[in-house]
Amino acid sequence: MSASPIIVWFRNDLRLADNPALTAAAQASAERGAPVIPLYILEEETGDPPCDPWPLGGAQRWWLHGSLERLATCCARHGSPLLLRRGEPGAVLDALIAETGAECVLWNRRYTPAQTARDAAIKERLKARGIDARSFNAGLLAEPWTVRNKSGGPFKVFTPFWRHLSATLNPPLPTRAPSALKAPAKAPAGDALDSWGLLPTKPDWAAGLRKRWVPGETAALSHLADFLDGPVGAYATERDRPDRDGTSALSPYLAFGEIGPRQVWHAARHAADARPELAPGIDSFLREVGWREFQYHLLHHAPELPDRPLDPRFADFPWREDAAGLLAWQRGRTGYPIVDAGMRQLWETGWMHNRVRMIVASFLVKDLLLPWQEGERWFWDTLVDADLAQNAGNWQWVAGCGADAAPFFRVFNPVLQGEKFDPEGDYVRRYVPELDRLPPRWIHQPWAAPTELLRQAGVRLGDDYPRPIIDHGVARDRALALFEERKRRVEPAS
């Protein structure tokens, strides 16, 4: 049997455990003594199929650097160093095959439209040359095309999707990392990670990211273990409280594949079996894992999701243009403390609490009437957990133009949301320190506070902290009138 090298092409699956492509390579290597070449390609946006319209954002590039550092260390410890190359993936693979004589290329599937098209074209070309090219599922509990409703079509509403998936799902047990990887006799030359320029330098804006996060597989598993060891028990209620650490914080690790959903699923189920009192929190947590699956289901069946509204009634919605309003939102200077805290948390840490994501998104599309695509693009560049399916699907959900029962008339009141989910104002104080001395009664609406109290708290509205850039009540009425008009105009007469 041939002992030609096996190339394992890593992408958003930057882990050794429960990595089907790597597992298959290690098994084949053990059977016939073939060396394994772990490869990561920094994809340049050229070639055919067309380039990916969603290249990595700044926060993702920072995370990728750290993740690749740790993956390289793990691969080296297991015996075969990680090879780094950059360029158009098909050309990079062709060159490496010619250089090493490899006859097998294995990878785990990706699910965005551009990536799917590119991978299919690469697989077809490799197979036509007699190369064993195979792909696997490492990133989802179920392939998007396998989940069908009773009519055989795709689901468009989450609840029946999740009811069906959770009742039929039986994901395989996650596999362990290979005990060893055989290296080629002569390691191919690759790039130095630092030469890729993934880290910000001038200016270095990543201090908050470094303080908040440690990328990599080890950190991902540690986050999961810590979450299941305690916080998950109160997850059903605590997950909506940005002032508390009640979430798993696993989203960036899932986005980069440093942990897989099968690992999360089975670890959670095992915890529920061992401690039945955790079951309500775990069920709520796994429902959120199911929401992630639902967004990939939508993206597969509606590849236009990142660019165009799923609801055709919104195709020509009269969104406003407001550069000053957009900038105030991006910088956390809207005058609404819960909104500003969220946007500053995003800029500082590359992440935002999910409840606050809904609040800031509602403010952008409902209060400011700015297109959801503006928010989608900003999140894509600033989130360490940026994921095309989640980003697009969630923005459309808030805007009321996507799938699921998210009515256009749902408009979050930022004052009431702050008072309900950050009742003492601790979250706002953390990220909007200029309001730190305001009592809870006024911290979510400082413009309504008595003048003397503001003076005592050292808050000068319009100077230390902005006045609201828009009146929420007026903005809400305006949005509802526009949405209602759109609904009446498009819906056919009865």
N, C-alpha and C positions, 0 to 999 in steps of 0.2 A: 504494500500500500504506500501511497505517496506520503512523503514527510515534508512536503512544501509548506511554507508558513500559512497560518490562518490569521487574517486581519480582522480585528474586532474594532469596528468604527463606533466610537462613543459620540453621543450627541447630548440630548437632554436626559441622560441616564447615567449620571456621573457617580456610580457606586459599583461595588464589587458583589455585594450580596443581592440575591434575587434579581440578577441581571441575566435574562435568558440567553442573550447573544454570547455573553462571556461564559456562561455555564456550558453552552453547546460547544464553544471553542475549547474549553478545558477538557471536556469529555473526549472530543476528537483528538486532542493533543495526547491525552493519556493512552488512547487506543493505538495510535500510530506514531507517537513520538514527534509530532509536528510542533514546531515552535509557534508561539502566539505573539502577535504584534498588536498591542493596544494602541489605537490611533485616535487622536482628536484633530479635527480640521476646523480652523477658523475660516468660516465660509465667506469668501468675497462675493459680492453681489454682481456676478457676471454669469454669462453662459446661457444655455438653453436646457430646460425651461427657463422662462424669464426670472430675473432676480426676485428675491423675497422682498415684498414691499414693506416688511416690518423687520428691519435689521435691529440688532440688540440696542436697547437704550443705555444711557449712561450708568444707571444703577445696576442693570443686569451685567454690564461689562465688568464693573467692580466685583460683583459676586462671582462671575465666571473665573476671574483671575484666582481668587481664593480657593474656589472649588477645584480648579485644575491643579493648583499647588498640592492640595491634599490628595487628590486622585493619583498624581504622579508619585507621591510618597508611598501610597498603598500599592500601586503596581510594582514599584521597585522592590518593596518588601516581599512581594509574592513572587518575584523572580524575573519579571520582564518589564523594562521601563516603558513609560508612556511616551509615545512619539507625537510630537506636535508639528503640524504643518499647516500652511494657510494657502488659500486659493479656491478655485472652483472645484467642488468636491469630486466630480467625475474625472477631471484632469489630474487631481492629486492622487486618486485611487489608481488611475491608469499608470502613472509614473511609479508609484510604489509597487504595483504588481510587476511591472517590467524590471524594476530594480531587485526585487527579492524572489521572483518566481512564484509568488503566492497564487494559489488556485482556489481559494475560498475567502469570501468576504461576508462577514456577519454583522448585523446591526439590529437595533430595536426601532420600531416604527415611530414616526412623528405624524401629526394629524392636522396641521394647518394646510390650507389649499396649496400654497406654493411649495411647501416641503413635501407634501404627498406627491405632487406632480414630479418634482425633481427626483425623489427617491425611486419612483416607478420607472423613470427614464434611465436612471443609473442601473437599476436591476436588470432592465431589458437589455441594455448594451453589454453588461457583464455576462449575462447568460448566453447571449449570442456569440460570445468569444469562448464559451466553454468554462467560464468561471462559475463556481458554486456560490451563488449570491442568495442569501436567505435573510428574512427579517422576522422579528418576533414582537410580541406585545409585552412591554415592560412598564407602560405608563398609565394603563387604565384597568379597571376591574372587568370591563366588557368592551369588546370592539364596538364602535358606534353603529356599524351596519348590521350588527347581530340583534339589536334590541328593537322589537317591532310591536306595534299595538295590535289589537284584535283584527284590524282590517289589513294588517300587513304593512302599514306605513309607519313613518316616524312619529314619535310622540311630540306634541307641541306644548304640553302642560306638565309641570314638574311632578305634581302629586301622583297622577297615574303612572308616570314614568318610574318614579321611585317605588311605588307600590309593586309594580311589575318586576323591576330589577331586584329589589330586596327579597322578593318571594322566590325568584328563580336563580339567584346568584349563588354560586359555589366556587369561589376563586381558589385556584390551587395554592397549596402551602408555599410560602416563600422559600427559596433555596439559599443555602449558605454560600458565602464567598468561596471560590476555589482555594484549595489548600496551597497550590503552587501554580505558577505559570512558567512554562519553558520559554526561555529567551532564544532568539535566533543567534547563531554563532557569531554573526557580525551585525551589530545593531545599526539600522539605517540612521543617517544623520537627520536631525530635525531642528526646529527653531527653539530658541530660548524663550521662555514664557514672557520675560520682561520686554522682549523685542516687539511684542504685539501691542504695547501701549494701551492696555485695558484699564489701567489705573489713572485716575485724574491727577494732574500735577500742577497745572497753572490755570486756575487755582486748584488746590487739593481740597475738594468739598466733602470728602468721605470720612471725616473724623467721627461724625455721629454714627455712620454705618459701622465703622470699626469698633466703636464702643458698644453697639447694640448686638452685632451679629458675629458668629464664627461659621463660615460656610463649611460644607463637607459632610461626608457620610456619618462620621462619628458623632458630630454635633447633632445631626438629624435624629439619629437613634436615641441620643441622650434627651433631646426635646420630647420625643414621643414617650419615653419611659417616665420622665418627670411629670408629664401631663397626665398619664394614666395612673400615676401613683397617688394622685390627689385631686387636682383641679377639675378633672373630668366629672367628678361626682356632682358638682354644682354647675356644670356647663350649660344646662338647659336655661338657667336664669342668669348666670354670670357672664355668658358670652356677649350680652348686650351692654355690659358695663365697661366703658373705656377707662374708667378710673381704677380698674382692678385687673390683675393678670389672670383672666379667666379663660383665655383661649390657648390653643396648642402652639401657635406661632410656627406651624409646619409649612405654611404656604410657599415660602421661597425654596424650601428643601424639596417639596413636591414639584415645583416648577422646573427645577434643575435636575430632577431625578436622583437626588442624593438619598432619597427614600422613596419607595414605591407604594402605591395604594394597597397592594396585597399585604405588604408588611403592616401597614396601618390597620387594615381590616382585621387581620388575624390577631394582632396584638390587642386590639380593642375587644374583640370577642372573647379572647382568653381572659382579659381582665374582668369582663362582665361575668364569665363563668366562675372565676375565683372569688369575686366580690359582688354578689347580686345587688347590693345596695347602689352600685355604680351604674346599673343598667339604664335608668332614665337619662342620665347624662351621656352615656355612651351611645344610646340610640339617637339622641339629638346630634351628637358629634358625627356619627356615621351618616346621618341625613345630609350634613354639610359635605361630606365626601361624595355623597350621591349627587348633590348639586353640581359639584365639579364634573362628574360624569355627564350630567345633563347638558352642560355647556358644550362639551365636546360632541355630544350627540347632535346638538343644534348646528354647530359649525360644520360637521360632516354633511349634514343634509341641506344646509344653507350656507355655502361658502362665501356668500356676499355679506355675512354677518358683521365683519369688522368695518364695512364701508357704508352699507345701505340698511335702512330700517326694514325689519321683517314685516311690519304692518305697512302695507302700501299707502294707507291714508296719510302717512307721515313723509312720503317721498318728496313733497314740495312744501313742507311746513315752513312758515315764514319766520325762521330763526332770526335773531337780531345780530348785528355786528357791534361789538362794544369792546374795543381793545383795552380801554382803561379798566372796565369791569373784569375782564379776563385776567389782567395782570394783578388786580387786587385779590382775586380769588386764588391765583397761583401763589402769591406771596403771603397769604394769610392775613390780609388787611381789609377784610370786608366789613368790619365793625360788628360781626356776629361771633362771639367768643368760641362757641363750639365748632363753627366752621373754620375759624382761623386756627384753633388748636389742632384740628385735623390736618390742615394743609401744612402747618409747621412741623407736625410730627412726621408727615410724609417727607418733607425736605430734609429734616434732620436725620431720620432713621431709615428712609427708603421703604417705609411700611406705614400702614394706617389701620386702626381698628375697624372691623367690618361695619359696625353700626354707624361709625362716623363717616365711612365711605359713602353710605347711603345718604347721610345728611348733606355732605358737601356736594354730592352729585345732584341731589334734588335742588340745592341752591343754585347750581350752575344752570341747569336746564329749565327749572320752573321759575325761580325768582329772577334770574338774569336773562332767561330765554336765549341762552347761547347753545349752539348745537352740541349734542352729546359727543360728537367726534372730537371736539376740542378737549373735552375732559379725557376721552379715551387716549388721545395722543400724549397729554401731559402725564397721565398715569403710566403709560408705556415707558416713558423716559425716566421716571422718578421712582417707580416701584421695583424693589429687588425681587418681588414675586410676580412681575409682569408675565402674563400668560394670555395669548391671543384669544383663546376661547372664553376664558373667564372675564377678561377685560371687556371684550365686545359685548358678550351676553349680559353682563351685569349693568353696563352703561345703558344698553337698550331696555333692560328691565326697569331701571329707575326712570328713564325717559318715557316709559309707557308705550314704546313702539316695538318692543321685542316679543318674545314668547312668554308664556305663562300668564297667570291672572294678575297682571300688574297694571291696574287701571290708570289712565292718564290723569285722573283727578286726585291721585295720591300725591299730596304736596307736603313735605315735612316742614313743620314749624321749628326753626332752629332754636328758639327760646324754650318751647315746651320739650323738645327732644333733649336739650341740655339739662333742664330741670329734672326730667324723668330718669335719664341714664347717667348723669354726672351730678347728683343732687347736692353734694358738698362743694362742687367746683374743683375737685382735686385734679382732674384731667386738664381742665382749662389752666389752672395755676401752673401746671408742669410745663406747658408749651406757650402760654401767654403770660409770662411772669409780670408784665406791667400791670396786670389786674390782681396780683397776688393778695393784696390787702383788702379787697372787696369781700364783704360777707356773702354767704351762699345765696341770700335772697336776691342780690343784685348782680352777681357775677355773670349771669347769662343774659342780662339786659342792662349794661352799665349806663346807657343813655337815659334810663328811667330812674336812676338812683338820685336821691337828694343831692343838691349841689354841695352842701357842707360835708356830706359823707364822702363824696368824690374827692373833695379837697383833703380830707383827713387820710384817705387812702392813697393820696399822691397821684391821682388819675386826672389828667387834663384831656378831655375828649377833643379830638381833632388835632392833638399834639402827641401825647404819649400813646394814645390809642385812638383809632379812627372812629368817627361816627358811622352808623350804618350807611352803606353806599346805596341802599334801596329800602323802602318801607315794605316789610314782608307782606302785610295785609293787602296793600295795593298791588304788589307783584303777584300775589296768589290769585286775586280776582282777575287780573289781566291774563294770567296763564290759563285759568279755567275758562274764561270767555273764548280765548283762541282755540283751545282744545275742543270745547263744545261746538264752536262754529265749524271746526274741521270735521268733527264727527257727523254733524247734520249735513254738511255739504257733500260728503263722500258716500254716506250710507244710502242705499237705494230706497226709494219711496215704498212704503208698505202697501 
